């Protein structure tokens, strides 16, 4: 069964600037309470408290910490996925289509080459998971893996230097 979770709330979509402004109000104005500042900016007071705690830990001179939800299972960056998808398309264009299994093995090899951390199951099987491949195909939108078909013997025999030369001179 494919995993396709759809988020049901809009939590975690508050802009970072709101957290920064509310935190500055709390830290700079002596009488400002945390709950009042959170209410003024439409934030949860516990989230604002966590944000301020992280910001104090890293130092107030440093940039503010990341807020909201992040996807914990991201393996490749957007650019790395684009490189991988371009390779899949290019290999199909030169009549060397990859099966889904070969594509998953190639994804694992790219992960090793890029030196990124991968799920432990990838290392055990030395290939990406089926869930990753399914979601990768959804994210890219222009890929579809089919089982490669064998070239017929007649077509293979017809692809020789003499026939290709005759075709190019016509």
C-alpha positions in Angstrom: 0.0 0.0 0.0 1.6 3.3 -1.0 2.3 5.9 1.6 0.8 9.2 0.6 0.1 11.3 3.8 -1.6 14.6 3.3 -1.3 17.2 6.0 -4.6 18.0 7.6 -3.8 21.2 9.4 -2.0 24.4 8.6 0.3 24.2 11.7 3.9 25.0 11.1 3.2 27.5 8.3 3.7 30.6 10.4 6.4 32.8 8.8 9.7 33.0 10.5 9.6 36.8 10.6 6.6 36.6 13.0 8.6 34.5 15.5 11.6 36.8 15.2 9.4 39.9 15.8 7.6 38.4 18.8 10.9 37.2 20.3 12.3 40.7 19.9 9.3 42.1 21.7 9.6 39.7 24.6 13.4 40.2 24.9 13.6 44.0 24.4 10.4 45.2 26.2 10.6 44.7 30.0 6.9 44.4 30.6 6.0 42.3 27.6 4.8 38.8 28.6 5.4 35.8 26.4 1.7 35.0 26.1 0.8 38.5 25.1 3.5 38.6 22.4 2.4 35.3 21.1 -1.2 36.4 20.9 -0.3 39.7 19.1 1.4 37.7 16.3 -1.0 34.8 16.2 1.6 32.2 17.5 1.4 29.4 20.0 3.1 30.6 23.3 4.9 27.2 23.7 6.3 27.4 20.2 7.5 31.0 20.9 9.1 29.8 24.1 11.0 27.0 22.3 12.1 29.5 19.7 13.4 32.0 22.2 15.2 29.2 24.2 16.9 28.0 21.0 17.8 31.5 20.0 19.4 32.2 23.5 21.3 28.9 23.3 22.9 29.8 19.9 23.4 33.4 20.9 21.2 36.4 20.1 23.8 37.8 17.6 23.5 34.6 15.5 20.6 34.1 13.0 17.4 32.9 14.5 16.9 29.1 14.5 14.7 27.3 12.0 11.0 27.2 12.8 8.1 25.0 11.8 8.1 21.4 10.6 10.8 19.9 8.4 10.8 16.6 6.6 13.1 14.3 8.5 13.4 11.7 5.8 14.9 13.9 3.0 17.8 12.0 1.4 18.8 14.1 -1.6 18.6 17.8 -2.0 16.4 19.3 -4.8 19.5 19.7 -7.1 20.7 16.2 -6.5 17.3 14.8 -7.3 17.2 16.9 -10.5 20.6 15.5 -11.5 19.3 12.0 -10.9 16.1 12.5 -12.8 18.0 14.1 -15.7 20.2 11.1 -15.9 17.2 8.7 -16.0 15.7 10.7 -18.8 19.0 10.9 -20.7 19.5 7.2 -20.4 16.0 6.5 -21.8 16.7 8.9 -24.7 19.7 6.9 -25.7 17.7 3.7 -25.6 19.2 2.5 -22.4 16.1 2.5 -20.2 16.5 1.5 -16.6 14.1 -0.7 -14.7 12.8 0.6 -11.4 15.2 -1.8 -9.5 18.2 -0.5 -11.5 17.0 3.0 -10.8 16.9 2.3 -7.1 20.4 0.8 -7.2 21.6 3.9 -9.0 20.0 6.1 -6.4 21.9 4.3 -3.7 25.2 4.6 -5.6 24.6 8.3 -6.1 24.0 8.7 -2.3 27.3 7.0 -1.7 29.0 9.2 -4.3 27.5 12.4 -2.9 28.5 11.3 0.6 25.1 11.8 2.2 23.5 10.0 5.1 21.0 7.4 4.0 18.5 5.2 5.8 20.1 2.0 7.2 17.8 -0.2 5.0 19.4 1.3 1.9 22.9 0.2 3.1 21.6 -3.3 3.9 20.1 -3.9 0.5 22.4 -1.5 -1.4 19.4 0.1 -3.1 16.9 2.8 -2.4 13.5 1.7 -1.0 10.4 1.3 -3.1 8.7 4.1 -1.1 11.5 6.5 -1.9 11.3 5.6 -5.6 7.5 6.0 -5.7 7.7 9.4 -4.0 10.7 10.5 -6.2 8.6 9.7 -9.3 5.7 11.8 -7.9 8.1 14.7 -7.1 9.7 14.8 -10.5 6.5 14.1 -12.5 8.2 13.3 -15.8 9.5 9.8 -15.0 7.9 6.4 -15.5 9.9 3.2 -15.2 9.0 0.2 -17.4 10.5 -3.2 -17.7 13.0 -2.9 -20.6 12.1 -5.1 -23.5 14.6 -7.1 -25.4 15.6 -6.0 -28.8 14.6 -8.5 -31.5 17.3 -10.5 -33.2 16.4 -9.0 -36.6 16.7 -5.5 -35.3 20.1 -6.3 -33.6 21.4 -7.9 -36.8 20.3 -4.9 -38.9 22.2 -2.5 -36.8 25.6 -2.9 -38.3 28.2 -0.6 -39.9 27.1 -1.2 -43.5 23.4 -0.6 -42.9 24.0 2.5 -40.7 26.4 3.9 -43.4 23.8 3.3 -46.1 21.2 5.0 -44.0 23.3 8.1 -43.4 24.2 8.5 -47.1 20.6 8.6 -48.2 
